[in-house]
């Protein structure tokens, strides 16, 4: 099966009430761990690369590794998606390179500017058979090129969401209902505005909804990192139960990046601490890859509900 767009994936997810995991990729081991989990769980999957990942891994290397993943998992629907495209040029580069989905993030602009930029990307993408995710509302937090203070975070306005989708023709919409980027999502109790989600789904029932900044910040992985020398106290994410509820209430795509970083870092730190004489990268990247596989499989099966949907 060649790379697919997210169109059919989302159509099925909205009909059957589950979400599809969109997992950020940076290198070979992360891609392998994600694909191994998707094969094990018989689940569709979205591999997504941020501008930072593209700068780090280089777009040709990323695409060749994803090509290998598609060959290795011929029965699994796999989409390759640009996460947080900052401008038209970045989106165009990814479309031309073979991405099947791109996100244009114009959320930092005012409404009309966001509409104009998104529409420009939509026109180019649709002409090339590629789908577009847009964003309305602002998530707090820091991740790669995204940096928004808590005071600047803004919930998505449902009426604006309807107008935005109608004016831009975007295929899916990332909304702000209380999640945030990075490892420090909440100071108090984690809470999402499901009332806003319900209103948005009521107004644009056929538009797939996306949650960014939705890592659980798995406590066991944070503890393992800290046990072996890391300094990430107080890290707190969106609990599995809340994400599962989101998947049942109409969210079609849930983004995961921080949890993969924690999984990889925890295992690498463990090997370095327990076996200080180790300098063979395979000795620490292999357990890291396995931890990523287990983390992704858990999300697919227990949280998003996309197991056996192929």
C-alpha beads as a LAMMPS data file, in Angstrom:
LAMMPS data file: protein, C-alpha beads

310 atoms
309 bonds

1 atom types
1 bond types

-500.0 500.0 xlo xhi
-500.0 500.0 ylo yhi
-500.0 500.0 zlo zhi

Masses

1 110.0

Atoms # bond

1 1 1 0.000 0.000 0.000
2 1 1 1.523 3.375 -0.985
3 1 1 1.483 6.389 1.327
4 1 1 -2.085 7.596 1.842
5 1 1 -3.711 10.907 2.713
6 1 1 -5.604 11.179 5.993
7 1 1 -8.958 11.603 4.236
8 1 1 -10.187 7.995 4.428
9 1 1 -8.558 7.474 7.834
10 1 1 -10.519 10.372 9.318
11 1 1 -13.758 9.438 7.575
12 1 1 -13.666 6.028 9.261
13 1 1 -12.529 7.447 12.623
14 1 1 -15.458 9.903 12.722
15 1 1 -17.913 7.160 11.821
16 1 1 -16.577 4.656 14.379
17 1 1 -15.555 7.111 17.162
18 1 1 -11.843 6.635 17.655
19 1 1 -8.735 8.740 17.075
20 1 1 -5.611 8.146 15.015
21 1 1 -2.235 8.795 16.560
22 1 1 0.051 11.265 14.795
23 1 1 3.565 10.571 16.033
24 1 1 6.492 12.914 15.477
25 1 1 9.543 11.379 13.826
26 1 1 13.168 12.524 13.906
27 1 1 15.287 9.476 13.103
28 1 1 15.261 5.834 12.005
29 1 1 14.687 4.283 15.433
30 1 1 11.628 6.432 16.123
31 1 1 10.109 5.557 12.735
32 1 1 10.811 1.847 13.263
33 1 1 9.312 1.858 16.769
34 1 1 6.118 3.552 15.548
35 1 1 5.708 1.244 12.553
36 1 1 6.413 -1.893 14.624
37 1 1 3.627 -0.830 17.006
38 1 1 1.195 -0.032 14.158
39 1 1 1.856 -3.462 12.615
40 1 1 1.403 -5.202 15.960
41 1 1 -1.882 -3.380 16.613
42 1 1 -3.096 -3.449 13.005
43 1 1 -3.720 0.288 13.160
44 1 1 -3.526 3.153 10.674
45 1 1 -0.849 5.657 11.636
46 1 1 0.307 9.189 10.837
47 1 1 4.037 9.910 10.820
48 1 1 4.630 13.624 11.176
49 1 1 7.716 15.761 10.861
50 1 1 8.103 19.279 12.202
51 1 1 10.276 21.916 10.550
52 1 1 12.833 21.150 13.274
53 1 1 12.818 17.451 12.371
54 1 1 13.268 18.272 8.697
55 1 1 16.233 20.535 9.493
56 1 1 17.739 17.834 11.701
57 1 1 17.176 14.685 9.626
58 1 1 17.010 16.334 6.161
59 1 1 13.933 15.814 4.035
60 1 1 15.439 13.271 1.595
61 1 1 16.564 11.008 4.439
62 1 1 13.150 11.259 6.119
63 1 1 11.298 10.382 2.924
64 1 1 13.561 7.401 2.152
65 1 1 13.117 6.024 5.681
66 1 1 9.356 6.464 5.393
67 1 1 9.482 4.737 2.015
68 1 1 11.178 1.799 3.765
69 1 1 8.469 1.832 6.444
70 1 1 5.756 1.616 3.783
71 1 1 7.510 -1.362 2.164
72 1 1 7.873 -3.075 5.536
73 1 1 4.216 -2.548 6.490
74 1 1 2.325 -3.045 3.196
75 1 1 -1.050 -3.575 4.885
76 1 1 -0.921 -0.555 7.198
77 1 1 -2.314 2.819 6.002
78 1 1 0.524 5.327 6.597
79 1 1 0.318 9.083 6.015
80 1 1 3.270 11.478 6.137
81 1 1 2.324 14.869 7.541
82 1 1 4.077 18.206 8.045
83 1 1 3.546 19.334 11.637
84 1 1 3.325 23.107 12.240
85 1 1 4.284 24.420 8.823
86 1 1 5.057 28.066 9.491
87 1 1 4.666 29.436 5.950
88 1 1 3.597 28.662 2.406
89 1 1 7.171 27.872 1.292
90 1 1 7.634 25.129 3.915
91 1 1 4.302 23.544 2.996
92 1 1 5.142 23.702 -0.725
93 1 1 8.546 22.075 -0.122
94 1 1 6.905 19.169 1.708
95 1 1 4.126 18.761 -0.860
96 1 1 6.726 18.697 -3.645
97 1 1 8.796 16.145 -1.671
98 1 1 5.905 13.675 -1.453
99 1 1 4.169 14.458 1.854
100 1 1 0.511 13.399 1.704
101 1 1 -0.663 15.931 4.297
102 1 1 0.568 19.309 5.523
103 1 1 -0.331 21.599 8.377
104 1 1 -0.228 25.329 7.895
105 1 1 -0.136 26.994 11.292
106 1 1 -1.385 30.549 10.908
107 1 1 -2.702 30.706 14.475
108 1 1 -0.239 33.455 15.396
109 1 1 -1.887 35.797 12.857
110 1 1 -5.231 37.535 13.118
111 1 1 -8.276 35.750 11.701
112 1 1 -8.230 37.242 8.178
113 1 1 -4.470 36.728 7.755
114 1 1 -4.801 33.126 8.945
115 1 1 -7.630 32.583 6.439
116 1 1 -5.614 34.057 3.547
117 1 1 -2.465 32.027 4.309
118 1 1 -4.405 28.803 4.853
119 1 1 -6.380 29.284 1.624
120 1 1 -3.146 29.773 -0.335
121 1 1 -1.758 26.482 1.006
122 1 1 -5.079 24.682 0.460
123 1 1 -5.200 25.748 -3.200
124 1 1 -1.671 24.464 -3.885
125 1 1 -2.072 21.284 -1.838
126 1 1 -5.425 20.271 -3.328
127 1 1 -4.074 20.807 -6.839
128 1 1 -1.422 18.221 -5.942
129 1 1 -3.710 15.704 -4.217
130 1 1 -2.520 16.640 -0.720
131 1 1 -4.754 17.419 2.276
132 1 1 -4.365 20.346 4.670
133 1 1 -4.697 20.736 8.422
134 1 1 -5.061 24.270 9.767
135 1 1 -5.166 25.723 13.270
136 1 1 -7.484 28.189 14.962
137 1 1 -6.861 29.265 18.547
138 1 1 -3.478 29.268 20.300
139 1 1 -1.942 26.525 22.437
140 1 1 0.465 27.498 25.199
141 1 1 3.826 25.793 25.595
142 1 1 7.130 25.202 23.863
143 1 1 7.969 22.547 21.280
144 1 1 10.427 22.939 18.375
145 1 1 9.523 26.226 16.645
146 1 1 6.310 26.759 18.671
147 1 1 6.549 29.074 21.673
148 1 1 3.377 30.608 23.139
149 1 1 3.068 31.978 26.686
150 1 1 0.118 30.973 28.879
151 1 1 -1.212 34.527 28.811
152 1 1 -1.319 34.423 24.981
153 1 1 -3.154 31.086 24.759
154 1 1 -6.655 31.433 23.300
155 1 1 -9.477 28.869 23.137
156 1 1 -10.952 28.233 19.700
157 1 1 -14.212 30.075 19.064
158 1 1 -16.757 27.567 17.585
159 1 1 -18.493 30.141 15.354
160 1 1 -15.129 31.324 14.039
161 1 1 -14.154 27.685 13.414
162 1 1 -17.188 27.240 11.147
163 1 1 -16.434 30.436 9.241
164 1 1 -12.746 29.528 8.972
165 1 1 -13.393 26.077 7.475
166 1 1 -15.931 27.500 5.021
167 1 1 -13.564 30.266 3.870
168 1 1 -10.373 28.168 3.606
169 1 1 -11.578 24.728 2.517
170 1 1 -9.092 23.109 4.927
171 1 1 -9.534 19.360 5.395
172 1 1 -9.053 19.194 9.176
173 1 1 -8.811 21.693 12.001
174 1 1 -6.543 21.789 15.049
175 1 1 -8.370 23.426 17.943
176 1 1 -7.358 24.848 21.321
177 1 1 -9.409 23.411 24.205
178 1 1 -6.771 23.332 26.946
179 1 1 -3.870 21.167 25.803
180 1 1 -0.382 22.676 25.470
181 1 1 2.970 21.863 23.908
182 1 1 5.934 20.365 25.732
183 1 1 6.353 18.469 29.017
184 1 1 4.822 21.059 31.370
185 1 1 1.190 21.218 30.273
186 1 1 -0.612 21.746 33.586
187 1 1 0.216 23.229 36.978
188 1 1 -3.044 22.119 38.590
189 1 1 -5.550 19.485 37.564
190 1 1 -5.622 18.599 33.861
191 1 1 -8.855 19.718 32.247
192 1 1 -10.048 20.064 28.653
193 1 1 -12.991 22.160 27.438
194 1 1 -15.183 19.404 26.048
195 1 1 -18.049 21.904 25.849
196 1 1 -16.100 23.809 23.173
197 1 1 -15.330 20.560 21.330
198 1 1 -19.037 19.601 21.360
199 1 1 -20.080 22.965 19.920
200 1 1 -17.417 22.810 17.199
201 1 1 -18.493 19.265 16.247
202 1 1 -22.104 20.457 16.108
203 1 1 -21.247 23.343 13.755
204 1 1 -18.761 21.498 11.511
205 1 1 -19.686 17.795 11.894
206 1 1 -17.838 16.683 8.755
207 1 1 -14.518 18.347 9.558
208 1 1 -11.992 16.114 11.367
209 1 1 -10.787 17.715 14.604
210 1 1 -7.153 17.590 15.758
211 1 1 -5.607 17.885 19.236
212 1 1 -2.059 19.215 19.456
213 1 1 0.012 19.203 22.636
214 1 1 -1.637 15.953 23.702
215 1 1 1.181 13.842 25.142
216 1 1 0.411 12.184 28.462
217 1 1 3.936 13.002 29.702
218 1 1 3.942 9.420 31.024
219 1 1 4.909 9.613 34.724
220 1 1 6.881 6.339 34.661
221 1 1 9.059 7.637 31.831
222 1 1 9.627 10.975 33.580
223 1 1 10.595 9.065 36.735
224 1 1 12.981 6.827 34.796
225 1 1 14.620 9.854 33.162
226 1 1 15.045 11.569 36.529
227 1 1 16.264 8.377 38.214
228 1 1 19.116 8.182 35.739
229 1 1 20.240 11.791 35.945
230 1 1 17.669 13.947 34.137
231 1 1 16.272 17.157 35.616
232 1 1 12.613 17.375 34.577
233 1 1 10.651 17.853 37.821
234 1 1 6.947 18.667 37.781
235 1 1 6.379 17.557 34.178
236 1 1 2.668 16.913 33.688
237 1 1 0.588 16.057 30.619
238 1 1 -2.919 15.069 29.561
239 1 1 -4.013 11.848 31.328
240 1 1 -4.878 8.833 29.192
241 1 1 -8.485 8.845 30.409
242 1 1 -9.051 12.416 29.175
243 1 1 -7.478 11.653 25.780
244 1 1 -9.607 8.518 25.477
245 1 1 -12.692 10.631 26.201
246 1 1 -11.595 13.084 23.480
247 1 1 -11.309 10.221 20.978
248 1 1 -14.859 9.092 21.801
249 1 1 -16.229 12.648 21.577
250 1 1 -15.091 13.389 18.051
251 1 1 -11.356 14.098 17.955
252 1 1 -9.936 12.297 14.914
253 1 1 -6.193 12.999 15.248
254 1 1 -4.145 13.228 18.438
255 1 1 -0.531 14.415 18.252
256 1 1 2.219 12.770 20.292
257 1 1 5.796 14.036 20.473
258 1 1 6.924 14.605 24.079
259 1 1 6.111 11.022 25.131
260 1 1 8.357 9.647 22.381
261 1 1 11.191 11.934 23.460
262 1 1 10.791 10.750 27.039
263 1 1 10.680 7.076 25.997
264 1 1 13.868 7.358 23.990
265 1 1 15.719 9.442 26.575
266 1 1 14.711 7.216 29.514
267 1 1 16.156 4.075 27.968
268 1 1 19.328 5.745 26.713
269 1 1 19.968 7.266 30.154
270 1 1 19.342 3.878 31.781
271 1 1 21.940 2.159 29.594
272 1 1 24.497 4.915 30.156
273 1 1 23.979 4.791 33.931
274 1 1 23.986 1.007 34.283
275 1 1 26.632 0.237 31.657
276 1 1 29.044 3.197 31.613
277 1 1 31.516 1.310 29.441
278 1 1 28.983 1.093 26.573
279 1 1 29.789 3.171 23.495
280 1 1 28.122 1.100 20.770
281 1 1 25.058 3.161 19.668
282 1 1 23.137 -0.040 18.883
283 1 1 23.342 -1.029 22.550
284 1 1 21.348 2.027 23.675
285 1 1 19.276 2.800 20.577
286 1 1 17.770 -0.706 20.463
287 1 1 16.118 -0.489 23.930
288 1 1 15.106 3.086 23.070
289 1 1 13.371 1.828 19.921
290 1 1 11.610 -0.896 21.937
291 1 1 10.369 1.657 24.504
292 1 1 8.965 3.792 21.672
293 1 1 7.182 0.748 20.252
294 1 1 5.614 -0.047 23.642
295 1 1 4.609 3.585 24.194
296 1 1 2.968 3.858 20.754
297 1 1 1.236 0.464 21.070
298 1 1 -0.255 1.536 24.413
299 1 1 -1.568 4.777 22.885
300 1 1 -3.084 2.978 19.896
301 1 1 -4.753 0.240 21.904
302 1 1 -5.715 1.770 25.248
303 1 1 -6.059 5.473 24.535
304 1 1 -6.983 6.195 20.918
305 1 1 -8.890 2.985 20.154
306 1 1 -7.466 2.516 16.659
307 1 1 -6.347 -1.124 17.063
308 1 1 -7.682 -3.481 14.372
309 1 1 -9.192 -0.669 12.286
310 1 1 -7.310 -1.627 9.092

Bonds

1 1 1 2
2 1 2 3
3 1 3 4
4 1 4 5
5 1 5 6
6 1 6 7
7 1 7 8
8 1 8 9
9 1 9 10
10 1 10 11
11 1 11 12
12 1 12 13
13 1 13 14
14 1 14 15
15 1 15 16
16 1 16 17
17 1 17 18
18 1 18 19
19 1 19 20
20 1 20 21
21 1 21 22
22 1 22 23
23 1 23 24
24 1 24 25
25 1 25 26
26 1 26 27
27 1 27 28
28 1 28 29
29 1 29 30
30 1 30 31
31 1 31 32
32 1 32 33
33 1 33 34
34 1 34 35
35 1 35 36
36 1 36 37
37 1 37 38
38 1 38 39
39 1 39 40
40 1 40 41
41 1 41 42
42 1 42 43
43 1 43 44
44 1 44 45
45 1 45 46
46 1 46 47
47 1 47 48
48 1 48 49
49 1 49 50
50 1 50 51
51 1 51 52
52 1 52 53
53 1 53 54
54 1 54 55
55 1 55 56
56 1 56 57
57 1 57 58
58 1 58 59
59 1 59 60
60 1 60 61
61 1 61 62
62 1 62 63
63 1 63 64
64 1 64 65
65 1 65 66
66 1 66 67
67 1 67 68
68 1 68 69
69 1 69 70
70 1 70 71
71 1 71 72
72 1 72 73
73 1 73 74
74 1 74 75
75 1 75 76
76 1 76 77
77 1 77 78
78 1 78 79
79 1 79 80
80 1 80 81
81 1 81 82
82 1 82 83
83 1 83 84
84 1 84 85
85 1 85 86
86 1 86 87
87 1 87 88
88 1 88 89
89 1 89 90
90 1 90 91
91 1 91 92
92 1 92 93
93 1 93 94
94 1 94 95
95 1 95 96
96 1 96 97
97 1 97 98
98 1 98 99
99 1 99 100
100 1 100 101
101 1 101 102
102 1 102 103
103 1 103 104
104 1 104 105
105 1 105 106
106 1 106 107
107 1 107 108
108 1 108 109
109 1 109 110
110 1 110 111
111 1 111 112
112 1 112 113
113 1 113 114
114 1 114 115
115 1 115 116
116 1 116 117
117 1 117 118
118 1 118 119
119 1 119 120
120 1 120 121
121 1 121 122
122 1 122 123
123 1 123 124
124 1 124 125
125 1 125 126
126 1 126 127
127 1 127 128
128 1 128 129
129 1 129 130
130 1 130 131
131 1 131 132
132 1 132 133
133 1 133 134
134 1 134 135
135 1 135 136
136 1 136 137
137 1 137 138
138 1 138 139
139 1 139 140
140 1 140 141
141 1 141 142
142 1 142 143
143 1 143 144
144 1 144 145
145 1 145 146
146 1 146 147
147 1 147 148
148 1 148 149
149 1 149 150
150 1 150 151
151 1 151 152
152 1 152 153
153 1 153 154
154 1 154 155
155 1 155 156
156 1 156 157
157 1 157 158
158 1 158 159
159 1 159 160
160 1 160 161
161 1 161 162
162 1 162 163
163 1 163 164
164 1 164 165
165 1 165 166
166 1 166 167
167 1 167 168
168 1 168 169
169 1 169 170
170 1 170 171
171 1 171 172
172 1 172 173
173 1 173 174
174 1 174 175
175 1 175 176
176 1 176 177
177 1 177 178
178 1 178 179
179 1 179 180
180 1 180 181
181 1 181 182
182 1 182 183
183 1 183 184
184 1 184 185
185 1 185 186
186 1 186 187
187 1 187 188
188 1 188 189
189 1 189 190
190 1 190 191
191 1 191 192
192 1 192 193
193 1 193 194
194 1 194 195
195 1 195 196
196 1 196 197
197 1 197 198
198 1 198 199
199 1 199 200
200 1 200 201
201 1 201 202
202 1 202 203
203 1 203 204
204 1 204 205
205 1 205 206
206 1 206 207
207 1 207 208
208 1 208 209
209 1 209 210
210 1 210 211
211 1 211 212
212 1 212 213
213 1 213 214
214 1 214 215
215 1 215 216
216 1 216 217
217 1 217 218
218 1 218 219
219 1 219 220
220 1 220 221
221 1 221 222
222 1 222 223
223 1 223 224
224 1 224 225
225 1 225 226
226 1 226 227
227 1 227 228
228 1 228 229
229 1 229 230
230 1 230 231
231 1 231 232
232 1 232 233
233 1 233 234
234 1 234 235
235 1 235 236
236 1 236 237
237 1 237 238
238 1 238 239
239 1 239 240
240 1 240 241
241 1 241 242
242 1 242 243
243 1 243 244
244 1 244 245
245 1 245 246
246 1 246 247
247 1 247 248
248 1 248 249
249 1 249 250
250 1 250 251
251 1 251 252
252 1 252 253
253 1 253 254
254 1 254 255
255 1 255 256
256 1 256 257
257 1 257 258
258 1 258 259
259 1 259 260
260 1 260 261
261 1 261 262
262 1 262 263
263 1 263 264
264 1 264 265
265 1 265 266
266 1 266 267
267 1 267 268
268 1 268 269
269 1 269 270
270 1 270 271
271 1 271 272
272 1 272 273
273 1 273 274
274 1 274 275
275 1 275 276
276 1 276 277
277 1 277 278
278 1 278 279
279 1 279 280
280 1 280 281
281 1 281 282
282 1 282 283
283 1 283 284
284 1 284 285
285 1 285 286
286 1 286 287
287 1 287 288
288 1 288 289
289 1 289 290
290 1 290 291
291 1 291 292
292 1 292 293
293 1 293 294
294 1 294 295
295 1 295 296
296 1 296 297
297 1 297 298
298 1 298 299
299 1 299 300
300 1 300 301
301 1 301 302
302 1 302 303
303 1 303 304
304 1 304 305
305 1 305 306
306 1 306 307
307 1 307 308
308 1 308 309
309 1 309 310
